[in-house]
Amino acid sequence: MTRTVVITGASNGIGLAAAAELARRGDEVVLLGRDPQRLARAVEVVRDAGGRTPASYRADFAVLDEVREVGSRLAGEHPRIHVLVNNAGQLASVRGATIDGFDITMQTNHLAGFLLSHLLLEPLRAAATEAAPARIVTTGSAAEAWGTLDVARPGRRQISRWLAYGASKQANLLFTVEAARRWSAYGIVPTCFFPGLIRSGFGRRSPVFSLAGTLPMLFRSAEEGAETLVWLATDPAGLAPGGYFAWQRPFAATGRSTAAARARALWESSLSAVGLASGG
């Protein structure tokens, strides 16, 4: 059976590396990206890897209306989605806010993926079987340890982009915990993973990520970073609802990022932020 795998942030970095590998293994990969030129190049890479041209969709996750539009198109054109990879991420300036009024890092890294997951819930449920559950894989980070997430107001502006990034990574883990509680009964397995420090265009203006050029031993390639993502998307051992992984093994997270009460509170406030009904 050919599976349909939707990957956000698929036009470069670990998203593209994972897309190419999954296409090579025979999956029908669907690419989401923000930049049309990078997305077109990604289509070529995945076509070369898998032997067929993948579907691709452009959407800017800093605009929730674009997420709603692409979610509607995806659900209409792909009635069964076996794996959703919430990989789109950004380390953005704290200046300004999105058109929706939220911190841009939090919206891109959490709220948009949260909304898209809900919009694709029915195709995920339709693909799930007892023998082969559907999967949601979310890219996290050890930065969750320093996040200052207000679970009642997830979109509030932060004083530093690194605090905003850490807060968004806490949100990724808390989403995974609560999605597992709510959606495991539908045959959907949500997991989260830390890819390590990756040599890619992500955060290229940050002094920390600029170390990739001077201390390469601390950084992994995009292909190495994608290994755990691909494992969680394919391997039976990755069917661990609410699990957090790195290097294809369970990985520890702070209590703030895994607390059930915080996960429930964030879910409800995120529903409100993206305009979905409470309890969804």
C-alpha positions as CSV (number, residue, x, y, z in Angstrom):
1,M,0.0,0.0,0.0
2,T,1.3,3.4,-0.9
3,R,1.0,5.9,1.9
4,T,0.4,9.6,1.6
5,V,2.8,11.7,3.7
6,V,2.3,15.4,4.1
7,I,5.4,17.4,5.2
8,T,5.4,21.1,6.1
9,G,8.6,23.0,5.9
10,A,9.6,20.6,3.1
11,S,11.4,22.9,0.8
12,N,14.8,22.7,2.6
13,G,16.6,21.3,5.6
14,I,15.4,18.2,7.4
15,G,12.0,18.5,5.8
16,L,13.4,18.1,2.3
17,A,15.8,15.4,3.4
18,A,12.9,13.4,5.0
19,A,10.7,13.9,2.0
20,A,13.4,12.6,-0.4
21,E,14.0,9.5,1.8
22,L,10.3,8.7,2.2
23,A,9.8,9.1,-1.5
24,R,12.8,6.8,-2.1
25,R,11.0,4.2,0.1
26,G,7.8,4.4,-2.0
27,D,5.6,6.9,-0.1
28,E,3.6,9.5,-2.0
29,V,5.0,12.6,-0.5
30,V,3.2,16.0,-0.4
31,L,5.3,19.0,0.1
32,L,4.3,22.3,1.8
33,G,6.6,25.3,1.7
34,R,6.5,29.1,1.8
35,D,9.0,30.1,-0.9
36,P,7.9,29.2,-4.5
37,Q,11.4,28.9,-5.9
38,R,12.7,26.7,-3.1
39,L,9.5,24.6,-3.3
40,A,10.0,24.1,-7.0
41,R,13.6,22.9,-6.4
42,A,12.3,20.6,-3.7
43,V,9.9,19.0,-6.1
44,E,12.8,18.2,-8.4
45,V,14.8,16.7,-5.5
46,V,11.9,14.5,-4.4
47,R,11.1,13.5,-8.0
48,D,14.7,12.4,-8.5
49,A,14.6,10.4,-5.3
50,G,11.3,8.6,-5.7
51,G,10.7,8.6,-9.5
52,R,7.5,10.5,-9.5
53,T,6.6,14.2,-9.2
54,P,5.2,15.0,-5.7
55,A,2.3,17.3,-5.1
56,S,3.3,20.6,-3.7
57,Y,1.4,23.5,-2.0
58,R,2.6,27.0,-1.1
59,A,1.5,28.5,2.2
60,D,2.9,31.1,4.6
61,F,2.3,29.8,8.1
62,A,2.6,33.4,9.3
63,V,-0.9,33.9,7.7
64,L,-3.6,31.7,9.2
65,D,-5.9,32.3,6.3
66,E,-3.3,30.7,4.1
67,V,-3.2,27.7,6.4
68,R,-6.9,27.4,6.3
69,E,-6.9,27.5,2.5
70,V,-4.1,24.9,2.1
71,G,-5.7,22.7,4.7
72,S,-9.0,22.7,2.8
73,R,-7.2,21.9,-0.4
74,L,-5.2,19.1,1.1
75,A,-8.3,17.5,2.7
76,G,-10.2,17.7,-0.5
77,E,-7.4,16.4,-2.7
78,H,-6.0,13.7,-0.3
79,P,-8.9,12.0,1.4
80,R,-6.5,9.7,3.2
81,I,-3.3,11.0,4.9
82,H,-1.2,8.4,6.6
83,V,1.4,10.7,8.1
84,L,1.4,14.4,8.8
85,V,4.8,15.9,9.6
86,N,4.6,19.3,11.3
87,N,8.1,20.4,10.5
88,A,7.7,24.1,9.5
89,G,9.7,26.3,11.8
90,Q,11.2,29.7,12.2
91,L,13.5,31.6,14.5
92,A,12.1,35.1,13.8
93,S,12.7,38.6,15.0
94,V,10.5,39.7,17.8
95,R,9.7,43.0,16.0
96,G,6.2,43.2,14.8
97,A,3.5,40.6,14.8
98,T,1.7,38.5,12.3
99,I,-1.3,39.7,10.4
100,D,-3.3,37.6,12.9
101,G,-1.8,39.5,15.8
102,F,0.5,36.8,17.2
103,D,4.2,36.3,17.8
104,I,5.5,35.2,14.5
105,T,7.7,32.4,15.8
106,M,4.9,30.9,17.9
107,Q,2.4,31.2,15.1
108,T,4.7,29.6,12.5
109,N,6.0,26.9,14.9
110,H,2.9,26.0,16.8
111,L,-0.4,27.7,16.0
112,A,-0.3,27.0,12.3
113,G,0.6,23.4,12.7
114,F,-2.0,23.0,15.4
115,L,-4.6,24.5,13.0
116,L,-3.4,22.3,10.1
117,S,-3.6,19.2,12.2
118,H,-7.2,19.9,13.0
119,L,-8.0,20.6,9.3
120,L,-6.5,17.3,8.3
121,L,-8.0,15.2,11.2
122,E,-10.6,13.5,9.0
123,P,-8.1,12.4,6.3
124,L,-5.8,11.1,9.1
125,R,-8.7,9.2,10.7
126,A,-9.7,7.8,7.3
127,A,-6.2,6.4,6.7
128,A,-5.8,4.8,10.1
129,T,-6.3,1.1,10.6
130,E,-5.8,-1.1,13.6
131,A,-2.7,-2.6,12.0
132,A,-1.3,0.7,10.7
133,P,-2.3,3.8,12.7
134,A,-1.9,7.2,11.2
135,R,0.9,9.3,12.5
136,I,1.6,12.9,13.4
137,V,5.3,13.7,13.7
138,T,6.3,17.1,15.1
139,T,9.8,18.6,15.0
140,G,10.7,19.8,18.5
141,S,13.9,21.1,20.1
142,A,15.9,21.0,23.3
143,A,15.2,24.7,23.3
144,E,11.9,23.8,25.1
145,A,14.0,23.8,28.3
146,W,14.2,27.6,28.3
147,G,10.8,28.5,26.9
148,T,8.6,31.0,28.7
149,L,5.3,29.8,27.5
150,D,2.1,31.2,28.8
151,V,-0.3,28.4,28.1
152,A,-3.3,30.8,28.5
153,R,-1.9,33.2,25.9
154,P,0.3,31.3,23.5
155,G,0.5,34.0,20.9
156,R,1.7,36.8,23.2
157,R,4.8,38.7,22.1
158,Q,8.1,37.7,23.7
159,I,11.0,40.0,24.6
160,S,13.6,37.8,22.8
161,R,13.4,35.6,19.7
162,W,15.2,32.8,21.6
163,L,12.5,32.9,24.4
164,A,9.9,32.9,21.7
165,Y,11.5,29.9,20.0
166,G,11.8,28.0,23.3
167,A,8.2,28.7,24.1
168,S,7.1,27.4,20.6
169,K,9.1,24.2,21.2
170,Q,7.4,23.7,24.6
171,A,4.1,24.1,22.7
172,N,5.1,21.4,20.2
173,L,5.6,19.0,23.0
174,L,2.5,19.9,24.9
175,F,0.5,19.6,21.6
176,T,1.9,16.1,21.2
177,V,0.9,15.1,24.7
178,E,-2.6,16.4,24.4
179,A,-3.1,15.2,20.8
180,A,-2.2,11.7,22.0
181,R,-4.7,11.9,24.8
182,R,-7.5,13.1,22.5
183,W,-6.7,11.4,19.2
184,S,-5.2,8.0,20.0
185,A,-8.7,6.5,20.1
186,Y,-9.0,7.5,16.4
187,G,-6.0,5.4,15.5
188,I,-3.7,8.4,15.3
189,V,-0.3,8.3,17.0
190,P,1.3,11.8,17.7
191,T,5.0,11.9,18.5
192,C,7.7,14.6,18.7
193,F,11.4,14.6,18.1
194,F,14.6,16.6,18.6
195,P,16.8,16.4,15.5
196,G,19.9,17.9,17.1
197,L,21.8,21.0,15.8
198,I,21.5,21.0,12.0
199,R,23.6,22.6,9.3
200,S,21.0,24.4,7.2
201,G,19.6,27.8,6.4
202,F,17.5,27.7,9.6
203,G,18.6,30.5,12.0
204,R,21.4,31.5,9.7
205,R,21.5,35.0,11.2
206,S,21.9,33.7,14.7
207,P,25.3,33.7,16.3
208,V,24.6,30.2,17.7
209,F,23.9,28.7,14.3
210,S,26.8,30.5,12.7
211,L,29.0,28.2,14.7
212,A,28.2,25.5,12.2
213,G,31.0,26.9,10.0
214,T,33.6,27.0,12.8
215,L,32.6,24.0,15.0
216,P,31.2,21.6,12.5
217,M,31.6,18.6,14.9
218,L,28.6,20.0,16.9
219,F,26.3,20.0,14.0
220,R,24.6,17.3,12.0
221,S,23.6,17.3,8.3
222,A,20.0,17.6,7.3
223,E,20.0,14.0,6.3
224,E,21.3,12.9,9.7
225,G,18.7,15.2,11.4
226,A,15.9,13.6,9.4
227,E,16.8,10.1,10.5
228,T,14.6,10.1,13.6
229,L,11.8,11.8,11.6
230,V,11.8,9.1,9.0
231,W,12.0,6.4,11.7
232,L,8.9,7.9,13.5
233,A,7.1,8.1,10.2
234,T,7.8,4.5,9.3
235,D,9.0,2.1,12.1
236,P,6.6,0.2,14.4
237,A,8.8,1.2,17.3
238,G,7.9,4.8,16.6
239,L,4.2,4.1,17.5
240,A,4.5,5.6,21.0
241,P,1.6,8.1,21.5
242,G,2.9,11.3,23.1
243,G,6.5,10.1,22.9
244,Y,9.5,12.4,22.6
245,F,12.6,11.1,20.8
246,A,16.1,11.9,19.6
247,W,18.5,9.6,17.8
248,Q,15.7,7.1,17.5
249,R,15.5,6.7,21.2
250,P,13.3,8.2,24.0
251,F,14.5,11.7,25.0
252,A,13.9,13.5,28.2
253,A,12.0,16.8,28.3
254,T,11.3,19.3,31.1
255,G,8.1,18.8,33.2
256,R,6.8,22.1,31.9
257,S,6.7,20.6,28.4
258,T,5.0,17.4,29.3
259,A,2.5,18.4,32.1
260,A,-1.0,17.1,31.3
261,A,-2.7,20.2,32.8
262,R,-0.5,22.6,30.8
263,A,-1.2,20.5,27.7
264,R,-4.9,20.7,28.2
265,A,-4.8,24.5,28.9
266,L,-2.7,25.2,25.8
267,W,-5.0,23.1,23.6
268,E,-8.0,25.2,24.6
269,S,-6.3,28.5,24.3
270,S,-4.8,27.5,20.9
271,L,-8.3,26.5,19.7
272,S,-9.5,30.0,20.6
273,A,-6.4,31.6,18.9
274,V,-7.0,29.9,15.6
275,G,-10.8,30.2,15.6
276,L,-11.8,26.6,16.3
277,A,-14.6,25.5,18.6
278,S,-13.7,24.7,22.2
279,G,-13.3,21.0,22.9
280,G,-12.1,20.3,19.4
